[in-house]
């Protein structure tokens, strides 16, 4: 083994252990001094210039020599909390911590880490974590100076219990699950939901939490609530409203309703495990035609955009479906299949796939659903803003005004206008007017009335701030004229963050 250069002897120790034919294992001398107890060192006379040789097994065992330390009480509490979050996030039953493989893994990482028993994890640890989380949530909501938004959503769980979930959003958009109420024994109407909302507002106010907005699925009972609770904004879930608009398409058009029903039948057939033979044959045909596989989307009434995804997934594999229908064309008169006889597609599925008009309407339906799909994805995101509601509703209206079927377009535009009248129009219009990127660009200068806009602005300022405005109309005019600090150059410095502006 060649000697080390003289300049490196002070910093590096070479061993006799070969990593390959030409290279030897070496160690950093300062590291060895720090970790001296973990090394077995001896001086070898075979190494020239008195270099020290380190003899150490290539199996390092646990990493306790480098990173292991005793955990404090606070660290153990944090460790248990992380274990609990891991269990819930992965959907694991709590008995996973008792598996010998899990114990072996954690023992390798740190022998001082003692895993809790499943009873302990699901018992006192879970209880203490929930208690600490509730305290932290309450403190965060109380410290929100702007105020929080109260949202309601109802659903039915696997036990067929009707639940009303309550989620609170901070002014920064962070969600906090507040509680879920079992309303199975109650007759739920929109009025009852608003009564529960008032109870929740009172409960939160008693906890020193400021509520500035309430969002539910329906807009029906809002008129009364706006009068009694002026300082709180009552809004419908606009993503849910757009999803209802999708349903109105099928109510107003028999052709599109029938096309959607047929698409759902195809999707259900090729996702049913009872028809596994045809599912496999379709996969084979897809690979033969496209050199790739397509999965037909699952139908689901509660899944937003499911109609669009079903239609597009079926259209992607149109050719493969049509060839499959030719290969497994059923007889005109269907009889009960006997053992050993060839399989055929169901007559109903065959006729849908073979019907040319179905594919024409499917293409038209995708063109119609596409803008709704894009708008739904935007409105249900965490970064959705109120001004986008007006902008998107105007886009849909313009889409139908340019649609070739004027009769259908007129009926759907009428439905959109009906929804618009139920919403709080002044607030939606002001959200566009006061957005620095839009300002007056979205409004017709010949019809816009700044006196009315100013009166709305004064009203919201007075009820939200609980004091009279002194110069807000002057600031509105400066904003209209783009006088500093309301000019575009100043706004651009905030990189699109309108709330900081």
N, C-alpha and C positions, 0 to 999 in steps of 0.2 A: 504494500500500500504506500503510495507516494506520500511524502511528508507534506504538511500544510505549509503554505507560505508563511514566513515569519510574521508578517503584518496581521494575519488572521488568527494566530494562536491565542491571542488575548481574548478573543470574542467567540471562537467556535471550537467545539470539541468533536473530533471525528471518532467514530466507533469502528469495530471490525465487522459490523453487521452490514451485509450487502443488500441493497434494494433491487439491483439487477446486476448484469455482468460487469458494468463499469462504475456504478455509483454506490457510495456508502452512505449510511445514515449518519447525520450530524446533529448536534444540539447546540443551542445558544447558551453560552457560559453564564450570563447573568440570570437566565431562567432557571438553570440548574441550581444556582446559589439560593434562589428564592424557594425552589421546590426540593431542596436537598434531601429531606426525609423520604421522599418518594422515589429516589433514585438509588440504585445499587452501583456504586462506582468503585473501580479498582484501577491501579496503575499497571499498564502493560509495558513490559520491557521491549516488546516487539515493535512498539511505536517509536519512531525516531524523534529526536528533539524533545523527548520527555512529554509528549502529548498524553493527556489522560483519556482512557478508553471507558465509555459508558456501556455497561452490559445490562440490557433491559429487555423484557419480553415484548414481543410485537403485539401481544394481546393486552390492551390497556385496562380491560375490565370496565368498571363504572367510572364515570367522569368525576368521582368525588374528590380526587386530588386537585381539581381545578375550579369547580363551580359549586360544590356542595357546601351548604352551611345550615346551621340550626335556624329554624324559622321562629320568629317572635309570635306572640299571641295575635297581634294585628295581622301578621303575614299569614298565619294559619286561617284566620277568619276570611281573608281575601282569597286564599287558596280554596276554601270550601265554597265560597260564592262563585268562583270561576268554575268549579266542578259542577255546581248546580246549573249555571248558565249553559255549560257544555251539554249537560243531560237534556235540558229543555230545547236547546237549539237543534240538536241532532235527533230529537224525538226518542231518546233511549229510555227504557224502563230503569228505575233506580237500582235494580239488582246488578247492573253492569259493573258497579264498583267492587262487587264480591268475586268477580271472575279472576282466576289465578293468573291469566295472561295480563290482565290490567295491573295486578299487584306486581308482577314481574317487571313490567315496563316502568312503573313509577319507582320501583326499587333500584332499577338501573339508572334512572335519571337522578334520583336523590334518595339514598337509603333513609334519610331522616323524615321523608314525607310519609305520613301514615294516613292511608285512605280511610274515610269514615265508613261505617256499616251502612247498608241501604236504609235501614230503619232510622238511623241517625240523619242521613242525608234527606230523607223524605219527611223527617220529623222536625226536630229542633232547628236544624240548619235552614230548612225551607221556611219555617216560621220566622226565624230571626232575620233572614234575608228579605222576606216580604215586609216585615216591620221596618227595617232600615230603608228599603226602597220607598215605602209610603212616606216616611219622614222626609227623605230627600226630595221626592216629588212635590210634597206639600210646600217645602221651603222654596223650591224652584218656582212654583206657580205664584207663591206669595210675593216673590221678589220681582215678578214681571211688571214693570212700571206701566207699560202700554196697556196690557190686558190680555186675556186668553179667549179662545174660541171654543165653544161647547158644541160637540157634534154627536148626533144620535144615529144609530143604525140597527135595524131589527133583522133577525135571522132565526132559523130553526136548527137546533143541534141534532146529533145522532140519536138522542133520546126523544126526539120529537117535542122538545120543549121550546116554547117561543121566548126568545131572549131579546132584551133591548140593551144594546151595548152603548156605553158612553165613553168617548175619547175626547181629551182636552188637548188643544194645540196652543203652544205659546206664540207670542208675537214673532218669534224667530222661526216658526214652523216646526218645532220639535213636538212629536206626539207623545202623550202620556195616557195610558189606559186607566180610566178612573174606576169604573165598576160595570158590572152586567146585572140586569134585573130580570128575574123570571116573571113574565107577564102572561103565562099560559092560562091562568084562571081569569084573566081580565079581557073585556071586550075592547080591543085596540082600535081606536080611530085616530085621525089626525088631531082631533081636539084633545083626546087623552094624552097624546104625545106632548102637545104643547103645555098641558097642565104639569106633566112630569118635568118638562123643561123649566117651568117657573119654580117648581120645588127645588130643582138642582141649582138654579141661579141663587135662590135664597140660601141654600146650604153652603154654596161656595162663597157667597158674600159674608156669611157668618164666620167663615174660615179665613177672612181677609184676602180672598182671591177676587180680583176684578174681572168680570165677564163683560166683553164688549161685542160678542157676536154669537149667534146660535145658528147651526146648520142641521137640517133634517132632510128627509127624502122628499117631502111634499111642501108646496107653497100655499096650500089652501087656507090655513088658519092664520096667515101672517098679518093680514090687515088689522085685526083686532090687537094682536101683540105689538104692532108698531105704535099703536096709540097709547097702550098702557105702559110699555117699556121703551120710551123714546131713546134712551141712552144706549140701547142694545140694538144691533143690526140683526134682523132675522132674514136668513137666506136659505133657499133650497140648495140641495146638492146638485150643482149644475151638470156634473158628469152623469148623474142619474137622469136628469132632465133630457139630456141629449140621447141617452139610451132609450128613453120613452119615445123620443122622436123617431128612432129607428123602427120601433114597433108600429108607429103610425103609418109608415110606408106600406107595411103589409096589410094594415086595416083599409087603406085607401086603394090598394091595387090588388085585385084578385090574381092577376097573372104572376106578380112577384111573390105573393103568398103561396101559391101552388108550387112555384119554382123552388122556394125555400123549403117547403115541406118535402119535396122530392129529393133535394140535396141532403136533408137530414136523414131520409130513409137510406140513401146510398152510404152516408157516413156511418150510420148505425149498423148497416149490414156488414161493411168491411172492417168493423171494429168488434163485431160479435164473435167471441171465441167458438161459438157453435158452427161458424162458417170458416173455420181455420183453413180448410182446403182451398177456398177461393182467395183468402188473404195471402196465402203462400204463392198461389198462381199469379196474383196481381203483382206481388213483389218480383217474381221472376220476369213477368212481362215488362215491368218498369225498367229493370236492369237491361233487358234486351233492347228496349227502345231508347232509354235515356242514359244508360250506364250509371245510374244512381237510383236511390230509392226515395219515395215520397210517402209520408204518413198522412192519412186523411185526418183532419182535426176532429176532435170529439165534440158532439153537440152538447150545449149546456145553457139553459135559460138564464142562470145566474151569472154566467161568464160574459162580461161585456166584450163586444167585438167577436163573439163566437160565430155569429152568422157570417161575418166577413171571412173569417179564417176557414170556415167549412167550405165556403164557395171557392176561395182561391186554392185550397188544397185539392179539391176535386178537379178544378180546371187544369191544374198542373199535370195531372195524370189522365187527361181526357183520352188521348190516343190509346194508352194502355188499357183503359177501361173498355173502350169500344172494341178493341181486338179481343179482349177477354170475353166480351158479350158474344162475339161471333163464334169463338171457339166452343163456348158452353151455352149455345142457344137452346132454350128449353122447347119441348114440343108444344104445339098449340093447345092440346088437351093434356093437362098435367095429371099424372096418376101417381099412386104411392110407389115409391122406389123400393125395389127388391134388392136383396143382398147380391153384390157382384155387378149390378148395373152401373152405367156411367152416371156421373153427377152432372146436374144442369143448374144454371142460375135460376133463381126464383123469377117467375114470369113478370112480376111487377118491377123488379130491379132491371131485368133485361129491357123492358119497354122504356123505362126512364132513360137508360144509357143510350138506347138506339134512337130515341126521339130527337131529331135535329133541333126542333124548336126549344127544347129544354136547354140546350147549350147556348142558344142565342139569348134567351132570357137570363141565363146565368151570367153571361158576359155583361149584359146591361145592369144586372143587379150589383155586380162587383164595382162597376163604375159609379153607381149611386152610393154604395156603402163606404167606398174609400175615403171621401172627405169626412164622413161621420167617424170612421175609425181613427183617422189622424187627430181629429178634434178631441175624441174621447181619451186618447193616449196623452194628450197635452193637459186636459182638464183634471185628470186623475193623478197627475204627477205632483210631487211635493212642491215644485216651483211654480205651480199654476197661480196666476194673478187675476184679480177681478176684471181688469180691463180686457183680458183675453176672452171673457165671456161675450161681451158686446161684439168684439171683432169677429169671433167665430160664428156667432149667430147671424151677423151680417153676411158672412161668406156663404153660409148655407142658403140664406134667402136669395143671394145673387146666383147661386148655383141653380136653384129651381126656376128663377126668372128666365134663365137662359136654356132651360130644358125643353126638348122638342115636344114632349107631350104636355101641352098647355093645360089640359083639364086636370091631370094628376098634379102638375106643378101648382096650380091655383089652390087646390084643396090642401096641399101640404104647407104652402105659404100661409094660408089662413090658420092652420094649426100652430105654426110658429108665432104668428102675431098674437094668438090667444095666450100662449105661454108668456110672451113678452109683456103683455098687459098685467099678468099676475105677479111679475117680478118688480123689484124696487127700481124703477127706471132712473130716477134722479141720481141714485148712487152709482149705477152702472155707467151712466153718461159722464158723470164727474170723474170716474176712474180713468176714462179715456182722455177727457179734457185736461186733467192734471198730470198726465204722464208726459214727461219731457220729450219722449220720442214721437208722440202723436200730436200733442197740443191741439191746434185747430184744424189739422190736416184732414181729419176724418169727418169734419162737419162742413155743411154747405153755408158759406158766409152770408148767403141771401136769406137763410131761414133761421140761423142760430140767434138766440136771444140772450145776450149777456146779462140783462137785468134778471131774467129768470134763473140763469146759471148762478149768478151772485146770490140770489135769495136762497137757493138750495145750499150753497156753500156756507152762508151765514147760519142756516138752520142746523146743519150737521156739526158745525163748529160749536155752537151754543150747547147742543144736547150732549155732545161727546166730552167737551172740555168743562162743562158746567159753569161757564162764565160767558159774558158778552164779548164779542169781538170788537176791536178798536180800529184796526187798519187792514182787515183782511181783503176788503174790496180794492183798496189801493194796491195791495200785493198781487191780487188777481190781475189787475190792469198792467202792472209791471211784468207779470208773467206772460201776459198776452203780447206785450211789446218786446219781450225778451230782453229786459233791462237787468243788468247784473244785480243779484247773483242768479237770476232766472234765465240767463242766456245759455245757448247750446255749448259754448266753450267751457263754461263752468261745469255743466252737467257731464260732459265727456270725461272730465277728470275723475269722476266717481266710477268709471268703468261699468256703467249700466246698472248700478245698484240704486234704484229709485228710492229705497227706504232710507239709505244714508243721506240721499239728497234732501 
